Amino acid sequence: MNKYLLKKLPVLTLLLLLSTNGFGQMKLIKKLFSSDADTGRSNSFLPLPVLGYSQETGAEIGALSLYSFYTDRKDTLTRTSRITGVATFTTKKQTNFQLKSDIWSPQNKYHYTGEVRYKNFPFNFYGIGNSTLESNEDPITQKLFKLNGGIEKRFGKTRYTGLNIAFESYRFSDKTTGGIFSTDPAIFDKDGGKVLFIGFTQIIDSRNSNTYTTKGTFARMNYSYAPDIFGGDNFSGSLFKIDLRNFHGISKKATFALNANYQSLNGENTPFYLLPQLGSDEMMRGYYAGRYRDENLLALQSEIRLRFHPRFGIVGFVGTGTVFTRRDFSLKDFKPNLGGGFRYFFDIERGLSVRMDYGIGEKNPGEKRQSGFYLSLGESF
């Protein structure tokens, strides 16, 4: 999720609990807190309103939704497919639209992913590197269009091989001249540009579930190449990603989970907007996404998940991570993060949840400790 959701947590939660008109108040309350699973494997739809305000956007209104289903309801091994959407608008004429799909074919023989996104929103830029300063905060206007898709085919029981393609177009403008964005010569391609990635993916996946995993391993390696087809200052090079996850059941209600993530962007004159960024609602929670960015990223995290009721769970997490160039990797530069969260499982049978997390990070001299609230759909990994 994006930062705009961090400020909407109290409003979203309150609206979810109070949105009983038209549904039958007692019937809805019983459904929300029932411990009965939907054994019929029927389709599921969860809408959430988005309301908020910030200095950069003004008043913001929109909707967040998740539609889940099975491509084969009779086959109990077929994984849950999901389509998620977000649409918001602000009084300052800013927009954010995102539609993502995660589709599993019958018997999980094929896995299809896709995303369409348009974003006209400001963000705070702090510079490049692992030691940027809060005092260098520089508001930047961003226009982003993103389109990507992928297909993976299963070979054997746990191995998948796939191809992916992604097109991204960026446009930027500096809202305040004289800041670090306009004065730092290390920042390349400040106006934005276009890039097309064509990639190859190799996966080992033995998870017992793709929504709420309690045992198994997931290992994903992706290599994507961006050919020089747009010319000019547009990026040409490669992006390499590794995502490793392991899940171990401590008891019937508790799970211990580990996650490691590595990203590396390689090419000449790499633009700032493609550099791997530390911090999100999935990894290094508590750090503003993009506060630290560089050519390489390495992050590790662990979670203890306790699902003490079919509808409710709690999570504690701890992690560390850093961004670096190929010349300046150092163990002392790793940043800490820790926190906890609450889970409400709106679909017990599929293990689909609303996730509310609070994470904290480092405290630099003269700055407030970095932290953040997150509201998302599904587990962090």
C-alpha positions, 0 to 999 in steps of 0.5 A: 500500500501507499503512504496515503493509507497510513493516515486513514487507518482510524477512519477506515476501521470505523467505517468498516465496523459501522457500515451496517445500514442496508445489510441488516445490523444483527446479521452482519455483526454475526457474520463478521464475528462468526467462526464458521468457514465458507466450505462451499468455496464461494466467491468473496468480495470486500469493499472498504471506503477511503477517506482522509486529508493531508497537506499535499493532497487536501481531502481525499475520497475513494474505495479499496476492494478485494475480490477472491475466487477459485477457478475450480471450486471442486478441486480443494488444492486449487489456490485462491485467485484475487483481484484487488483495486484502489481508486482515490481522488483529491480536492487538489485534482490528484488521482490514484488508480490501481488494479491487480490480478493474481490468478491460479488456474485449476490444479495450479498448473498456471499462475497469471499476474497483472497490474494496471496503475495510474498515479498523479500524486506527490511524494517526499524525496530525500536524496540517494543513499543509506544516510539521507537527512529528514531536513532534505525533505523535498516535495515532488509531484509524480505522474506514473503509468504502469502496466505489467503482466506475467505467466508461470507454468508449473513443472513437477510439484513445486517448480514454476518457470515464467516470463514477465513484461512491464512498461513504466512511464514517469514524469516529475516536477519539483514543487519547491525549487532550490531543494535537494531534488533540483541541486544534487548532481547525483540525481539522474533523469529528473524529468522522468522517462520510460522503461520496458522490462522483459524478464525470466522467473524461476520459482520453488513453491511448497507453501500450503497456502498462498494467502495464509501460509503456515508451512512450506517454502517459497523461493523466487528469482527474477531477472529482467532486462530493459533494452534501449528502445526509447533512446535518449536518457531512458534507462537501459540495463537489468534488474535482478530480484530474489525473494525467499520465504520459509514458514514453520508451524510452532503450534496449531495456532502459531506460525514462525515466518522468515523472509529475505529480499534482495534487489539490484539495478544495473546500468549506466546513469540509473534514474533515481525513480527505478532505484530499489527503495527501503520501506513499504507495508510488506518489508521494513515497516516503519520507514517511509518508502523512498526515504532510502534508495540506491542501486542495491537493497538487502532486507531480512525480517521474521514474524510470529503469527498467532491466530488465536481465533478463526476471525482474529490474529496478532503478529509481532515482527522484527527486521533489518535492511539497507541500500547500497552501491556495489562499492560501499556495502557494510554490515554497520549500515543495516537499519533496524525495524520492529513492530506488531499488528492485528488481523481480522480474517473476513474470509476464514476458509481462504485465510484472507484478512485485513492487516493493521500494522504499526512499525518503528525504525531507527532514530537519527540524531535530531530527528523523530524516530521513524514509524508508520501505521499500515492498513492492507489486505492480506499478509505482508509475505 
